[in-house]
Amino acid sequence: MLCAEALCLRAVAKLDQLEQGFQDCISSDDPELWAIALRMVGGHLLLTMRQLGPALVISEAEMEPGYPQCGQQAGMSTGMSTGMSTED
């Protein structure tokens, strides 16, 4: 999975976590709660936008010929087993 794809999936997962709080804020008639909800979503979008630029550069490098592919230890470790053995 490319770096940009992983970033976008994390952003969507975070939005999913924020959904209930956002709905609670906008269901209120209190303008301060509306402002909090809009700041919450705006902050998330700003952070995602700032992270996406570098992620796109990394993803472009990942698509270059010669970049280590599946089964090779490249990039950050996820801590998850790949199920691939390097033993002969």
Buried (B, 14 or more C-beta within 10 A) or exposed (E): EBBBEBBBEEBEEEBEEBEEEBEEBEEEEEEEBEEBBEEBBEEBEEEBEEBBEEBBEBBEEBEEEEEEEEEEEEEEEEEEEEEEEEEE
